Amino acid sequence: MELVDRIGLILTLTNLSIFTYYTFWVIILPFVDNDHFVHKYFLPQEYAILISIYAAVALICFLSICIGYVMLESKKKKA
């Protein structure tokens, strides 16, 4: 297995585990009793919304920076 394939596999497994954890936290956990032992493995529900908002803002900032960089580089090539 090449290094690129191994990195892709690691990224895929990491994203799958984060998706599974977040899905269980947001969709299934509200239907579980509050005194159940599984609640100690998760943050309070308010953090689910905050983490999503911060991730969206970070993604928008990153994409804006990348688009701005590409626009500046294409402007320099024309000049």
Rosetta constraint file for C-alpha pairs under 8 A:
AtomPair CA 1 CA 5 HARMONIC 6.31 0.50
AtomPair CA 1 CA 6 HARMONIC 6.55 0.50
AtomPair CA 2 CA 6 HARMONIC 6.23 0.50
AtomPair CA 3 CA 7 HARMONIC 6.13 0.50
AtomPair CA 4 CA 8 HARMONIC 6.14 0.50
AtomPair CA 5 CA 9 HARMONIC 6.12 0.50
AtomPair CA 6 CA 10 HARMONIC 6.21 0.50
AtomPair CA 7 CA 11 HARMONIC 6.14 0.50
AtomPair CA 8 CA 12 HARMONIC 6.04 0.50
AtomPair CA 9 CA 13 HARMONIC 6.12 0.50
AtomPair CA 10 CA 14 HARMONIC 6.04 0.50
AtomPair CA 11 CA 15 HARMONIC 6.09 0.50
AtomPair CA 12 CA 16 HARMONIC 6.06 0.50
AtomPair CA 13 CA 17 HARMONIC 6.11 0.50
AtomPair CA 14 CA 18 HARMONIC 6.23 0.50
AtomPair CA 15 CA 19 HARMONIC 6.02 0.50
AtomPair CA 16 CA 20 HARMONIC 6.09 0.50
AtomPair CA 17 CA 21 HARMONIC 6.07 0.50
AtomPair CA 18 CA 22 HARMONIC 6.04 0.50
AtomPair CA 19 CA 23 HARMONIC 5.93 0.50
AtomPair CA 20 CA 24 HARMONIC 6.08 0.50
AtomPair CA 21 CA 25 HARMONIC 6.06 0.50
AtomPair CA 22 CA 26 HARMONIC 6.03 0.50
AtomPair CA 22 CA 48 HARMONIC 7.78 0.50
AtomPair CA 23 CA 27 HARMONIC 5.61 0.50
AtomPair CA 23 CA 28 HARMONIC 7.25 0.50
AtomPair CA 24 CA 28 HARMONIC 4.96 0.50
AtomPair CA 24 CA 29 HARMONIC 6.08 0.50
AtomPair CA 25 CA 29 HARMONIC 5.19 0.50
AtomPair CA 25 CA 30 HARMONIC 7.76 0.50
AtomPair CA 25 CA 42 HARMONIC 6.80 0.50
AtomPair CA 25 CA 45 HARMONIC 7.77 0.50
AtomPair CA 25 CA 48 HARMONIC 7.82 0.50
AtomPair CA 26 CA 30 HARMONIC 7.02 0.50
AtomPair CA 26 CA 45 HARMONIC 7.28 0.50
AtomPair CA 26 CA 48 HARMONIC 6.88 0.50
AtomPair CA 28 CA 32 HARMONIC 7.10 0.50
AtomPair CA 29 CA 39 HARMONIC 7.62 0.50
AtomPair CA 32 CA 36 HARMONIC 6.99 0.50
AtomPair CA 34 CA 39 HARMONIC 6.81 0.50
AtomPair CA 35 CA 39 HARMONIC 7.42 0.50
AtomPair CA 38 CA 42 HARMONIC 7.55 0.50
AtomPair CA 39 CA 43 HARMONIC 7.93 0.50
AtomPair CA 43 CA 47 HARMONIC 6.61 0.50
AtomPair CA 43 CA 48 HARMONIC 7.95 0.50
AtomPair CA 44 CA 48 HARMONIC 7.62 0.50
AtomPair CA 45 CA 49 HARMONIC 7.47 0.50
AtomPair CA 46 CA 50 HARMONIC 6.59 0.50
AtomPair CA 47 CA 51 HARMONIC 5.83 0.50
AtomPair CA 48 CA 52 HARMONIC 6.31 0.50
AtomPair CA 49 CA 53 HARMONIC 6.23 0.50
AtomPair CA 50 CA 54 HARMONIC 6.13 0.50
AtomPair CA 51 CA 55 HARMONIC 6.03 0.50
AtomPair CA 52 CA 56 HARMONIC 6.14 0.50
AtomPair CA 53 CA 57 HARMONIC 6.18 0.50
AtomPair CA 54 CA 58 HARMONIC 6.06 0.50
AtomPair CA 55 CA 59 HARMONIC 6.09 0.50
AtomPair CA 56 CA 60 HARMONIC 6.16 0.50
AtomPair CA 57 CA 61 HARMONIC 6.13 0.50
AtomPair CA 58 CA 62 HARMONIC 6.06 0.50
AtomPair CA 59 CA 63 HARMONIC 6.10 0.50
AtomPair CA 60 CA 64 HARMONIC 6.04 0.50
AtomPair CA 61 CA 65 HARMONIC 6.17 0.50
AtomPair CA 62 CA 66 HARMONIC 6.24 0.50
AtomPair CA 63 CA 67 HARMONIC 6.08 0.50
AtomPair CA 64 CA 68 HARMONIC 5.99 0.50
AtomPair CA 65 CA 69 HARMONIC 6.04 0.50
AtomPair CA 66 CA 70 HARMONIC 6.22 0.50
AtomPair CA 67 CA 71 HARMONIC 6.14 0.50
AtomPair CA 68 CA 72 HARMONIC 6.15 0.50
AtomPair CA 69 CA 73 HARMONIC 6.15 0.50
AtomPair CA 70 CA 74 HARMONIC 6.12 0.50
AtomPair CA 71 CA 75 HARMONIC 6.16 0.50
AtomPair CA 72 CA 76 HARMONIC 6.29 0.50
AtomPair CA 73 CA 77 HARMONIC 6.38 0.50
AtomPair CA 74 CA 78 HARMONIC 6.46 0.50
AtomPair CA 75 CA 79 HARMONIC 6.50 0.50
